[in-house]
Amino acid sequence: MRTKAAFGTLALIAVLGLAGCTGGPVAAPSGSASQGSTGSSDDAAGDEGQSTGDACALIADSITEATSQFQDASVDDPGAVAEAARSAAESLASTASEVTNDEVAALLPELQEMFGQTAEVMDAVAGGDVSQIEDAAAIGESFQVTVQKFQDICAG
């Protein structure tokens, strides 16, 4: 019972955290009519013309997809949660090549690592190694910190 509650909690933290990633304001993509975009969405040196808003929109798309997969995964099936986390990490890795904004690109390895760790813990739990559950709390904290960084950059 404690095992189910722990990985259920991790899955819930992931879904809520990811949903928070997509809820913040994101500037309109370049070429669009941008109303009320902030100075932080302007292009900075070394960003190859990509605004913070454009980069955040790319990442938000990947995170929206991941959120959907987490919601579809049953808390009774840690293997499904692991697969959703692995898929999210892979999606972010694919998107990384499109992100040239330095500030947003710097956050991508942390996001990918967070999903990778979640997949590892859930794979271990699915294999019967409940000792990994203790890592779930640390990963949950990592989700919260990383999501906050993403929101701060993108809402900036």
Buried (B, 14 or more C-beta within 10 A) or exposed (E): EEBEEBBBBBBEBBBBBBBBBBEBBBBBEEEEEEEEBEEBBEBEEEBEEBBBBBBBBBBBEBBBBBBEBBEEBEBEBBBBBBBBBBBBBBBBBEBBEEBBBBBBBEBBEEBBBBBBBBBBBBBBBBEEEEEBBEBBEEBBEBBBEBBEBBBEBBBB
